[in-house]
Amino acid sequence: MANDKAAAYVEWKAGTRLFPINSQGDFSGAMRHFKRAVKLDDRFARAYGWLAYTYVTGHIDDWKFPKVKGGMAAAQRLQEARMLADKAVRLAPNDYDTLWAKGFVRLHTGDARVAEMQFNKARELNYGNRELLAENADERVYAGHPDKAIELIMRARAIPDWQRWVLAWAYYFKARKDPIFYDMALAELQQVTERPGQGRTPGEILILLAAIHGQKSRLPKNPKSGDDDRRAKAYCKEFRKLRNSARTRQDFDKANPFRRTKDRQHWQDGLKAAGF
């Protein structure tokens, strides 16, 4: 049984790699892999969902379906897709992936209300999935809500805050040799979704902002050093309020596994300048 489940997973994963379907070979291969997956594990919810999705994709894009005994008319294929998607959700009712598949299938089989419900549930379970947001946007266009579609697709296109933080974090250490990178780090952090001052900004962003402004306040010939110092202190204060924390520079030092002494010292200097 365990071996069958492992083999089913391998088949399912192989099928997903063929998406997006750009050729007859991709389509036929995906169908073949997903069918093998559910045959090996008849309770593999995502495999049923992806198989249902593939049926509808084939119908929409007019791919040639594998021959089956007695043939299968278009209406039968869509009915099969609905049955597969329903089974996927019955097996895993709280998996955004199966709900997504059912939403897609219902959208293209004349059940827009159910499609909307499935996409809403899927989005609640995984709002960070860009492909899901994009497909939900497509569904919103068909439902006559282009403004919501635009909102969702813009969200899907947005760079996640944590990725902006990582880039700014890297710029901070580049600035040890060239201060221009402090400004580049700030420019990146100015575009995060959760803005400072709103009480929801991640602590990692606040503490990095404090260190950047702290370092800038000590730069020679900086006409705005006083402003940078005030900003550094303000971010430091906001961080402590958010975390209700009395963490010291030594605490931050333990939390960051730097390999180079110069990098460790650069971070410590920024924290000290910020008021930690």
C-alpha positions as a printed Julia matrix, in Angstrom:
276×3 Matrix{Float64}:
   0.0    0.0     0.0
   2.76   2.44    0.94
   4.6    1.65   -2.26
   1.43   2.24   -4.28
   0.95   5.64   -2.66
   4.54   6.6    -3.37
   4.21   5.46   -6.98
   0.92   7.38   -7.29
   2.63  10.53   -6.07
   5.39  10.11   -8.65
   2.8    9.74  -11.41
   0.84  12.78  -10.21
   3.96  14.9   -10.0
   4.97  13.87  -13.51
   1.55  14.94  -14.77
   1.75  18.35  -13.13
   5.11  19.03  -14.78
   3.4   18.92  -18.19
   1.4   22.05  -17.33
   0.76  24.43  -18.94
  -0.35  22.11  -21.73
   1.18  23.38  -24.96
   1.06  20.28  -27.13
  -0.88  17.12  -27.79
   1.95  15.22  -26.17
   1.65  17.26  -22.98
  -2.09  16.67  -22.87
  -1.94  12.93  -23.52
   0.94  12.51  -21.09
  -0.81  14.4   -18.31
  -3.97  12.33  -18.73
  -1.94   9.15  -18.67
  -0.03  10.08  -15.5
  -3.11  11.21  -13.57
  -5.06   8.11  -14.51
  -2.19   5.94  -13.33
  -2.06   7.91  -10.08
  -5.72   7.33   -9.18
  -5.46   3.69  -10.2
  -2.54   3.22   -7.81
  -4.22   5.19   -5.02
  -7.98   5.54   -5.29
  -8.03   8.09   -2.44
  -5.49  10.48   -3.94
  -7.61  13.64   -3.94
  -5.28  15.93   -5.85
  -4.81  13.38   -8.6
  -8.57  13.28   -9.15
  -8.67  17.08   -9.15
  -5.9   17.43  -11.7
  -7.41  14.72  -13.88
 -10.71  16.64  -13.84
  -8.88  19.85  -14.68
  -7.13  18.1   -17.57
 -10.43  16.82  -18.99
 -11.79  20.37  -19.14
  -8.54  21.79  -20.51
  -8.66  19.24  -23.31
 -12.25  20.17  -24.07
 -11.53  23.92  -24.12
  -8.38  23.67  -26.23
  -9.73  20.92  -28.48
  -6.97  18.41  -27.8
  -7.45  14.88  -29.05
  -8.64  12.62  -26.24
  -7.23   9.1   -25.91
  -9.52   6.56  -27.52
 -11.8    4.7   -25.15
 -14.11   1.79  -25.81
 -17.34   3.06  -27.28
 -15.97   6.6   -27.58
 -16.85   9.54  -25.35
 -18.84  12.54  -26.5
 -17.95  16.04  -25.33
 -20.87  16.15  -22.9
 -19.75  12.86  -21.37
 -16.21  14.17  -20.92
 -17.45  17.23  -19.07
 -19.74  15.09  -16.93
 -16.76  12.87  -16.11
 -14.75  15.95  -15.15
 -17.5   17.06  -12.76
 -17.61  13.63  -11.13
 -13.84  13.55  -10.73
 -13.7   17.07   -9.27
 -16.54  16.31   -6.85
 -14.73  13.19   -5.69
 -11.52  15.17   -5.18
 -13.32  17.61   -2.87
 -15.1   14.83   -1.0
 -11.75  13.23   -0.29
 -10.06  16.51    0.67
 -12.65  19.22    1.41
 -10.1   21.57    2.99
  -7.42  21.37    0.33
  -7.24  24.57   -1.71
  -5.95  22.55   -4.67
  -9.03  20.32   -4.96
 -11.36  23.29   -4.45
  -9.49  25.16   -7.17
  -9.91  22.24   -9.57
 -13.63  21.99   -8.82
 -14.03  25.74   -9.3
 -12.36  25.56  -12.71
 -14.44  22.57  -13.76
 -17.73  24.1   -12.64
 -16.92  27.41  -14.32
 -16.61  25.64  -17.67
 -19.53  23.26  -17.2
 -22.23  25.86  -16.64
 -22.3   26.21  -12.85
 -20.9   29.68  -12.19
 -22.3   30.03   -8.67
 -20.62  26.88   -7.43
 -17.43  27.89   -9.23
 -17.39  31.19   -7.35
 -17.88  29.42   -4.02
 -15.05  26.99   -4.69
 -12.62  29.73   -5.71
 -13.53  31.78   -2.64
 -12.86  28.82   -0.34
  -9.63  27.96   -2.12
  -8.43  31.55   -1.87
  -9.19  31.68    1.85
  -7.05  28.59    2.36
  -4.11  29.79    0.27
  -4.21  33.47   -0.61
  -0.51  33.48   -1.45
  -0.78  31.14   -4.44
  -0.26  33.31   -7.51
  -1.58  30.82  -10.03
  -4.75  30.38   -7.99
  -5.24  34.15   -7.79
  -4.76  34.45  -11.55
  -7.29  31.73  -12.31
  -9.71  33.23   -9.81
  -9.28  36.54  -11.66
 -10.25  34.78  -14.88
 -13.38  33.45  -13.16
 -14.24  36.98  -11.94
 -14.06  38.3   -15.51
 -16.58  35.71  -16.64
 -18.77  36.61  -13.65
 -18.84  40.26  -14.76
 -16.54  41.66  -12.08
 -13.47  43.01  -13.92
 -12.5   45.29  -11.01
 -12.15  42.3    -8.68
 -10.3   40.44  -11.42
  -7.81  43.3   -11.72
  -7.37  43.38   -7.93
  -6.63  39.65   -7.85
  -4.24  39.65  -10.81
  -2.35  42.64   -9.44
  -2.0   40.76   -6.16
  -0.73  37.75   -8.09
   1.86  39.91   -9.84
   3.06  41.59   -6.66
   6.43  40.66   -5.22
   5.86  39.11   -1.76
   6.98  41.27    1.16
   9.41  38.66    2.43
  11.19  38.61   -0.95
  11.53  42.38   -0.86
  12.9   42.06    2.68
  15.5   39.5     1.6
  16.64  41.76   -1.25
  16.84  44.76    1.08
  18.72  42.58    3.6
  21.28  41.75    0.93
  21.57  45.42   -0.09
  22.22  46.36    3.54
  25.39  44.29    3.58
  26.45  45.51    0.14
  26.24  49.0     1.64
  29.18  48.22    3.9
  31.36  49.08    0.91
  29.03  51.42   -0.97
  26.36  53.45    0.94
  24.22  53.8    -2.19
  22.89  50.35   -1.37
  21.2   51.74    1.76
  18.97  53.81   -0.52
  18.35  50.81   -2.74
  17.31  48.79    0.32
  14.95  51.55    1.44
  13.43  51.81   -2.03
  12.67  48.09   -1.91
  11.12  48.25    1.57
   8.97  51.22    0.6
   7.04  48.89   -1.7
   6.02  46.29    0.87
   2.32  45.64    1.29
   2.26  45.93    5.08
   3.37  49.52    5.58
   5.21  50.71    8.7
   2.99  52.66   11.08
  -0.04  50.44   10.49
   0.72  48.06   13.33
   0.97  45.05   11.03
   4.47  45.39    9.59
   6.6   42.27   10.2
   9.23  42.83   12.84
  12.02  41.8    10.49
  11.17  44.7     8.2
  10.97  47.2    11.05
  14.3   46.21   12.53
  16.02  46.33    9.13
  14.57  49.79    8.46
  15.87  50.92   11.85
  19.36  49.6    11.13
  19.48  51.16    7.65
  18.51  54.59    8.91
  20.85  54.17   11.86
  23.76  53.52    9.5
  22.76  56.43    7.24
  22.63  58.78   10.24
  26.35  58.17   10.78
  27.45  58.72    7.19
  29.78  61.7     6.69
  28.38  64.63    4.7
  24.82  63.4     5.1
  22.65  66.57    5.29
  19.71  64.51    6.53
  21.53  62.61    9.28
  19.2   64.03   11.92
  16.14  62.87   10.0
  17.66  59.41    9.55
  18.39  59.23   13.26
  14.78  60.1    14.11
  13.48  57.51   11.67
  15.79  54.86   13.09
  14.56  55.55   16.62
  10.93  55.56   15.46
  11.25  52.15   13.75
  13.05  50.82   16.8
  10.18  52.03   19.01
   7.57  50.54   16.66
   9.38  47.22   16.71
   9.44  47.11   20.49
   5.75  48.01   20.63
   4.87  45.33   18.08
   6.83  42.6    19.78
   6.52  43.97   23.31
  10.19  43.14   23.39
  13.27  44.22   25.3
  15.66  42.34   23.01
  19.25  43.49   23.03
  21.86  43.57   20.27
  23.26  40.37   21.77
  19.88  38.68   21.31
  19.83  39.69   17.64
  23.4   38.48   17.29
  22.44  34.99   18.47
  19.51  34.9    16.04
  21.65  35.54   12.94
  24.2   32.87   11.94
  26.69  35.08   10.11
  29.82  33.35    8.9
  31.88  36.51    8.42
  32.87  38.69   11.35
  32.65  41.85    9.23
  29.02  41.14    8.36
  28.16  40.45   11.98
  29.79  43.69   13.07
  28.03  45.65   10.32
  24.66  44.42   11.56
  25.56  45.16   15.16
  26.69  48.68   14.25
  23.35  49.36   12.54
  21.4   48.12   15.55
  23.5   50.21   17.92
  23.01  53.31   15.78
  19.25  52.67   15.8
  19.15  52.61   19.58
  19.26  48.94   20.44
